[in-house]
Amino acid sequence: MVSNLKIEKKTWSELFEKVKSGEKTFDLRLADFDCKLGDVLLLREWNPKTKSYTGREIDCEILFKLNTKNMEKFHTKEEIDKYGFAVLSIKKKS
């Protein structure tokens, strides 16, 4: 079942521009909210200097979700503490 929840999150101008151009095709967030595949992530451009929204927004459909909270089943806590995680945007080569 496809959800239609709209989740609003702020994003700084540099990252907003990368999403707008299509260069940035992923998002890394603190997992302090619920979302499902098909939900809409509404990215609102935020200016940290003025501490206000610029008025620009982009709707993004959530296509995949990976929660790193339980990643210790793949790596030891020591490995995670030493290296952290790399978030990669990938595309299958044709």
C-alpha positions as a Markdown table, in Angstrom:
| # | Residue | x | y | z |
|---|---|---|---|---|
| 1 | Met | 0.0 | 0.0 | 0.0 |
| 2 | Val | 1.3 | 3.4 | -1.0 |
| 3 | Ser | 1.2 | 6.1 | 1.6 |
| 4 | Asn | 0.5 | 9.8 | 0.9 |
| 5 | Leu | 1.9 | 11.5 | 4.0 |
| 6 | Lys | 3.7 | 14.8 | 3.4 |
| 7 | Ile | 6.7 | 15.3 | 5.7 |
| 8 | Glu | 8.2 | 18.8 | 5.9 |
| 9 | Lys | 11.9 | 19.2 | 6.6 |
| 10 | Lys | 14.3 | 22.2 | 6.3 |
| 11 | Thr | 17.3 | 22.0 | 4.1 |
| 12 | Trp | 20.1 | 24.5 | 3.6 |
| 13 | Ser | 20.5 | 26.3 | 0.3 |
| 14 | Glu | 23.6 | 24.4 | -0.9 |
| 15 | Leu | 21.8 | 21.1 | -0.5 |
| 16 | Phe | 18.5 | 22.5 | -1.8 |
| 17 | Glu | 20.3 | 23.5 | -5.0 |
| 18 | Lys | 21.8 | 20.0 | -5.4 |
| 19 | Val | 18.4 | 18.4 | -5.1 |
| 20 | Lys | 16.9 | 20.9 | -7.5 |
| 21 | Ser | 19.6 | 20.2 | -10.1 |
| 22 | Gly | 19.2 | 16.5 | -9.8 |
| 23 | Glu | 22.8 | 16.0 | -8.5 |
| 24 | Lys | 21.7 | 15.0 | -5.0 |
| 25 | Thr | 19.4 | 11.9 | -5.1 |
| 26 | Phe | 19.4 | 10.9 | -1.5 |
| 27 | Asp | 18.7 | 12.5 | 1.9 |
| 28 | Leu | 20.3 | 11.8 | 5.3 |
| 29 | Arg | 18.1 | 12.7 | 8.3 |
| 30 | Leu | 17.9 | 12.0 | 11.9 |
| 31 | Ala | 15.3 | 9.2 | 12.1 |
| 32 | Asp | 13.0 | 11.1 | 14.5 |
| 33 | Phe | 9.9 | 10.8 | 12.3 |
| 34 | Asp | 7.9 | 8.1 | 10.6 |
| 35 | Cys | 7.8 | 7.7 | 6.9 |
| 36 | Lys | 6.9 | 5.1 | 4.4 |
| 37 | Leu | 7.6 | 4.5 | 0.7 |
| 38 | Gly | 5.5 | 6.8 | -1.4 |
| 39 | Asp | 5.4 | 9.5 | 1.2 |
| 40 | Val | 6.4 | 13.0 | 0.1 |
| 41 | Leu | 9.4 | 14.7 | 1.7 |
| 42 | Leu | 8.8 | 18.4 | 1.3 |
| 43 | Leu | 12.2 | 20.1 | 1.4 |
| 44 | Arg | 11.9 | 23.7 | 2.4 |
| 45 | Glu | 15.0 | 25.9 | 1.8 |
| 46 | Trp | 16.3 | 27.3 | 5.1 |
| 47 | Asn | 18.7 | 30.3 | 5.5 |
| 48 | Pro | 20.8 | 29.7 | 8.6 |
| 49 | Lys | 22.0 | 33.3 | 8.7 |
| 50 | Thr | 18.5 | 34.8 | 8.8 |
| 51 | Lys | 17.1 | 31.8 | 10.6 |
| 52 | Ser | 14.1 | 31.8 | 8.2 |
| 53 | Tyr | 12.7 | 29.9 | 5.2 |
| 54 | Thr | 13.4 | 31.4 | 1.8 |
| 55 | Gly | 10.1 | 30.4 | 0.4 |
| 56 | Arg | 11.5 | 27.8 | -2.1 |
| 57 | Glu | 10.3 | 24.2 | -1.7 |
| 58 | Ile | 10.7 | 20.9 | -3.5 |
| 59 | Asp | 8.5 | 17.8 | -3.2 |
| 60 | Cys | 10.4 | 14.5 | -3.3 |
| 61 | Glu | 8.9 | 11.0 | -3.3 |
| 62 | Ile | 10.4 | 8.6 | -0.8 |
| 63 | Leu | 11.6 | 5.6 | -2.9 |
| 64 | Phe | 13.8 | 3.8 | -0.4 |
| 65 | Lys | 14.4 | 3.9 | 3.4 |
| 66 | Leu | 17.3 | 2.5 | 5.3 |
| 67 | Asn | 17.4 | 3.0 | 9.1 |
| 68 | Thr | 20.9 | 2.8 | 10.5 |
| 69 | Lys | 19.8 | 2.2 | 14.1 |
| 70 | Asn | 20.1 | -1.5 | 13.8 |
| 71 | Met | 23.2 | -1.6 | 11.6 |
| 72 | Glu | 25.2 | -3.4 | 14.4 |
| 73 | Lys | 23.9 | -6.7 | 12.9 |
| 74 | Phe | 26.1 | -6.0 | 9.9 |
| 75 | His | 29.1 | -4.4 | 11.6 |
| 76 | Thr | 30.6 | -4.3 | 15.1 |
| 77 | Lys | 30.1 | -1.3 | 17.3 |
| 78 | Glu | 33.9 | -0.7 | 17.2 |
| 79 | Glu | 33.9 | -0.7 | 13.4 |
| 80 | Ile | 31.0 | 1.8 | 13.3 |
| 81 | Asp | 32.7 | 4.0 | 15.9 |
| 82 | Lys | 35.9 | 4.0 | 14.0 |
| 83 | Tyr | 34.6 | 4.5 | 10.4 |
| 84 | Gly | 31.0 | 5.7 | 10.6 |
| 85 | Phe | 28.8 | 5.3 | 7.6 |
| 86 | Ala | 29.1 | 6.5 | 4.0 |
| 87 | Val | 25.8 | 7.3 | 2.3 |
| 88 | Leu | 26.1 | 6.6 | -1.4 |
| 89 | Ser | 23.7 | 7.5 | -4.2 |
| 90 | Ile | 23.9 | 4.6 | -6.7 |
| 91 | Lys | 22.3 | 3.7 | -10.0 |
| 92 | Lys | 22.4 | 0.4 | -11.8 |
| 93 | Lys | 24.6 | 0.5 | -14.8 |
| 94 | Ser | 22.9 | -0.5 | -18.1 |
